[in-house]
Amino acid sequence: MPARIKIISCISIILLLIMISLLFIRMTVRPPGNTRVILDHSLQMVITPPCFNSAKVTNNITDSKLSRAMKLQYKPDSTCTEESLAGLKMTLLQVLMEKIGVKKGAWDW
């Protein structure tokens, strides 16, 4: 019986350490490549949807993904776009909840 208690104690301690790390370890998360953006091909600029109303764009725009904008080496049109694409400090639990779809992601526009 004591060996069984030791195994249960070890498993409990490991689970407790995992829970603590999920709540307190923070990491910087960048927007994924499939983040929706607007590309202005005439100006070679990228615009995020929250910043579109204040952006000065031409009529040569398309809806695309961030990975395409990076491949084309388009620059952000304003500080609004730069800030909305900046990395965020998140706990491991928040990252996990976004990955499994429980929580809406920061870049789900």
BAFI-3210 file (N, C-alpha, C; in Angstrom, 3 decimals, decimal comma, padded with zeros to 6 digits):
// residues 109
n [1|2|3|4|5|6|7|8|9|10|11|12|13|14|15|16|17|18|19|20|21|22|23|24|25|26|27|28|29|30|31|32|33|34|35|36|37|38|39|40|41|42|43|44|45|46|47|48|49|50|51|52|53|54|55|56|57|58|59|60|61|62|63|64|65|66|67|68|69|70|71|72|73|74|75|76|77|78|79|80|81|82|83|84|85|86|87|88|89|90|91|92|93|94|95|96|97|98|99|100|101|102|103|104|105|106|107|108|109]
n.u [000,800|001,959|003,622|001,808|000,615|002,790|003,084|000,644|000,940|003,173|002,128|000,097|001,600|002,997|000,845|-000,096|002,109|002,049|-000,410|000,137|002,197|000,782|-000,779|000,979|003,346|004,450|004,371|005,469|003,296|002,881|000,989|-000,699|000,122|-002,177|-003,748|-006,203|-005,845|-005,752|-004,600|-002,987|-002,201|-001,241|000,039|001,662|001,144|000,088|-002,916|-004,724|-007,943|-009,218|-008,127|-008,848|-010,868|-009,715|-007,628|-005,767|-006,402|-005,976|-007,895|-007,054|-007,178|-007,048|-008,415|-006,583|-004,032|-001,841|000,582|000,928|001,246|003,663|005,315|005,244|006,521|005,221|004,639|003,406|000,595|000,155|000,672|-001,349|-001,899|000,586|000,623|-001,606|-000,707|001,340|003,193|001,734|001,769|001,046|-000,415|000,396|-001,941|-003,877|-002,977|-003,292|-006,094|-006,952|-005,917|-007,396|-009,872|-011,632|-011,478|-011,749|-009,396|-006,801|-006,369|-008,553|-010,329]
n.v [-001,214|001,351|001,926|002,407|004,727|006,467|006,645|007,832|010,249|011,344|011,645|013,466|015,704|016,279|016,938|019,207|020,946|021,255|022,586|024,975|026,003|026,456|028,599|030,665|030,914|032,969|033,920|035,375|035,840|035,717|036,954|034,462|033,036|032,808|034,969|037,357|039,983|043,141|043,895|046,477|046,818|048,800|050,682|048,990|048,092|046,772|046,284|046,033|044,673|046,076|048,596|049,563|051,479|053,950|054,050|055,184|054,253|052,807|051,882|049,395|046,920|043,877|041,098|039,173|037,023|037,223|035,874|035,971|038,737|039,095|037,543|039,021|041,208|043,511|046,594|047,778|049,979|051,966|053,118|052,017|049,571|048,339|048,095|046,443|044,094|043,393|041,346|039,545|039,253|036,315|033,853|030,351|028,895|030,596|030,587|027,882|027,646|029,265|027,824|025,428|026,404|027,370|029,949|033,129|034,169|036,685|037,754|037,175|038,466]
n.w [000,000|000,711|-001,521|-003,517|-002,556|-002,748|-005,524|-006,274|-004,912|-006,255|-008,857|-008,296|-007,464|-009,829|-011,551|-010,213|-010,512|-013,288|-013,605|-012,221|-013,823|-016,183|-015,457|-014,724|-016,300|-018,820|-022,267|-025,367|-027,980|-031,421|-034,272|-036,205|-039,460|-040,984|-040,387|-041,083|-043,389|-045,193|-048,367|-050,045|-053,179|-054,881|-053,246|-051,893|-049,257|-046,074|-044,304|-041,314|-040,457|-038,176|-038,495|-040,922|-041,571|-040,974|-042,699|-045,549|-048,620|-051,929|-054,864|-055,456|-053,859|-051,910|-050,114|-047,902|-046,486|-043,649|-044,021|-046,785|-047,180|-045,848|-047,452|-049,817|-048,873|-047,904|-046,255|-043,047|-043,024|-041,147|-037,723|-036,295|-037,570|-037,193|-034,385|-033,988|-035,033|-033,418|-031,133|-028,362|-024,807|-023,230|-021,032|-020,706|-020,437|-021,606|-024,268|-024,891|-024,606|-026,743|-028,898|-028,850|-029,298|-027,360|-026,445|-027,982|-030,396|-030,368|-032,843|-034,388|-036,563]
ca.u [000,000|002,758|004,117|000,674|000,458|003,884|002,777|-000,446|001,518|004,013|001,231|-000,575|002,576|003,242|-000,340|-000,111|003,138|001,550|-001,442|000,793|002,912|-000,210|-001,319|001,956|004,381|003,973|005,187|005,038|002,648|002,765|-000,182|-000,414|000,177|-003,512|-004,470|-006,802|-005,393|-006,104|-003,400|-003,110|-001,132|-000,680|000,940|002,408|000,909|-000,824|-003,825|-005,533|-009,355|-009,604|-007,543|-009,214|-011,666|-008,866|-006,527|-005,878|-006,111|-006,371|-008,936|-006,388|-007,022|-007,559|-008,451|-005,556|-003,521|-000,601|001,719|001,089|001,798|005,066|006,002|005,356|007,279|004,432|004,839|002,175|000,206|000,116|001,010|-002,496|-001,666|001,760|000,236|-002,546|000,038|002,421|003,044|001,065|002,190|-000,078|-000,050|000,260|-003,351|-004,570|-002,564|-003,943|-007,532|-007,132|-005,602|-008,472|-011,088|-012,489|-011,395|-011,517|-008,044|-006,592|-006,338|-009,745|-011,124]
ca.v [000,000|002,568|002,192|002,994|006,096|007,241|006,869|008,806|011,521|011,851|012,067|014,683|016,795|016,594|017,641|020,520|021,750|021,571|023,616|026,227|026,528|026,955|029,868|031,715|031,078|033,837|033,911|036,318|035,146|036,538|036,551|033,360|033,372|032,851|036,148|038,101|041,357|043,736|044,314|047,533|046,484|050,024|051,282|047,883|048,210|045,835|046,959|045,088|045,079|047,123|049,885|049,847|052,713|055,142|053,925|055,822|053,170|052,971|050,918|048,144|046,187|042,506|040,440|038,147|036,524|037,847|035,176|036,501|040,083|038,954|037,028|040,149|042,226|044,732|047,273|048,257|051,313|052,938|052,575|051,202|048,222|047,799|047,723|045,329|042,890|043,184|040,171|039,727|038,384|035,482|032,670|029,101|028,512|031,389|030,075|026,586|027,859|029,763|026,746|024,433|027,091|027,742|031,405|033,802|034,640|038,134|038,158|036,649|039,604]
ca.w [000,000|000,700|-002,882|-004,245|-002,055|-003,321|-006,942|-006,312|-004,482|-007,346|-009,935|-007,820|-007,497|-011,238|-012,045|-009,582|-011,167|-014,627|-013,454|-011,838|-014,989|-017,132|-014,970|-014,443|-017,320|-019,901|-023,471|-026,397|-029,090|-032,635|-035,059|-037,128|-040,878|-041,601|-039,911|-042,197|-043,596|-046,483|-049,078|-051,051|-054,116|-055,463|-052,260|-051,287|-047,826|-045,432|-043,369|-040,554|-040,461|-037,223|-038,893|-042,307|-041,712|-040,894|-043,660|-046,855|-049,561|-053,322|-055,205|-055,813|-052,599|-051,844|-048,817|-047,973|-045,216|-043,215|-044,625|-048,149|-047,040|-045,482|-048,634|-050,735|-048,138|-047,768|-044,980|-042,403|-043,502|-040,054|-036,400|-035,878|-038,094|-036,500|-033,020|-033,993|-035,408|-032,450|-030,279|-027,074|-023,702|-022,794|-020,252|-021,454|-020,417|-022,611|-025,583|-025,052|-024,811|-028,105|-029,846|-028,910|-029,708|-026,240|-026,322|-029,263|-030,534|-030,455|-034,253|-035,076|-037,002]
c.u [000,839|003,293|003,019|000,460|001,556|003,609|001,687|000,070|002,361|003,150|000,523|000,359|002,855|002,065|-000,439|000,918|002,718|000,509|-000,833|001,512|001,943|-000,734|-000,289|003,052|003,788|004,936|004,635|004,509|002,490|001,537|000,183|-000,447|-001,175|-004,371|-004,937|-006,293|-005,886|-004,813|-003,746|-001,922|-000,508|000,358|001,880|002,372|-000,036|-001,621|-004,595|-006,982|-009,736|-009,119|-008,007|-009,962|-010,828|-007,728|-006,824|-005,427|-006,512|-007,486|-008,351|-006,102|-007,588|-007,538|-007,459|-005,178|-002,187|000,612|001,976|001,694|003,282|005,882|006,233|006,163|006,554|004,638|003,495|001,868|000,262|000,564|-000,127|-002,293|-000,476|001,394|-000,706|-001,876|001,195|002,146|002,403|001,654|000,961|000,442|-000,231|-001,193|-004,142|-004,238|-003,268|-005,436|-007,821|-006,925|-006,744|-009,833|-012,049|-012,582|-011,116|-010,097|-007,950|-006,635|-007,468|-010,651|-012,212]
c.v [001,274|002,904|002,854|004,451|006,994|007,584|007,931|010,186|012,139|012,373|013,364|015,889|017,231|017,371|019,049|021,449|022,147|022,676|024,977|026,835|027,079|028,328|030,991|031,897|031,858|033,747|034,931|035,524|036,133|036,088|035,427|033,832|033,473|034,002|036,965|039,539|041,843|044,232|045,410|047,356|047,723|050,656|050,267|047,971|047,112|046,607|045,877|045,574|046,124|048,526|050,332|051,164|053,981|055,124|054,685|054,791|053,559|051,978|049,564|047,337|044,784|042,043|039,289|037,689|037,188|037,181|035,674|037,898|040,028|038,465|038,146|041,304|043,566|045,289|047,674|049,686|052,371|052,289|051,719|049,757|047,577|047,300|046,531|044,016|042,588|041,932|040,521|038,775|037,636|034,338|031,438|028,641|029,286|030,895|028,758|026,735|028,400|028,643|025,732|025,070|027,467|029,256|031,992|034,354|036,145|038,632|037,538|037,816|039,147]
c.w [000,000|-000,707|-003,710|-003,839|-002,627|-004,780|-007,079|-005,905|-005,590|-008,489|-009,542|-007,874|-008,934|-011,822|-011,468|-010,225|-012,584|-014,545|-013,100|-013,037|-016,029|-016,734|-014,896|-015,486|-018,485|-021,076|-024,457|-027,582|-030,243|-033,418|-036,033|-038,585|-041,545|-041,077|-041,109|-042,218|-044,952|-047,106|-050,069|-051,993|-054,749|-054,534|-051,618|-049,761|-047,355|-044,387|-042,618|-040,542|-039,414|-037,627|-040,272|-042,474|-041,665|-041,910|-044,948|-047,883|-050,978|-053,613|-055,616|-054,543|-052,728|-050,399|-048,890|-046,571|-044,916|-043,853|-046,050|-048,108|-046,699|-046,683|-049,652|-050,150|-048,093|-046,368|-044,375|-042,836|-042,408|-038,750|-035,864|-036,327|-037,401|-035,107|-033,005|-034,404|-034,457|-031,624|-028,948|-026,044|-023,200|-021,935|-021,117|-021,506|-021,465|-024,023|-025,869|-025,327|-026,210|-029,130|-029,961|-029,211|-028,605|-026,112|-027,703|-029,284|-030,689|-031,898|-035,056|-035,442|-037,918]
res [m|p|a|r|i|k|i|i|s|c|i|s|i|i|l|l|l|i|m|i|s|l|l|f|i|r|m|t|v|r|p|p|g|n|t|r|v|i|l|d|h|s|l|q|m|v|i|t|p|p|c|f|n|s|a|k|v|t|n|n|i|t|d|s|k|l|s|r|a|m|k|l|q|y|k|p|d|s|t|c|t|e|e|s|l|a|g|l|k|m|t|l|l|q|v|l|m|e|k|i|g|v|k|k|g|a|w|d|w]
***
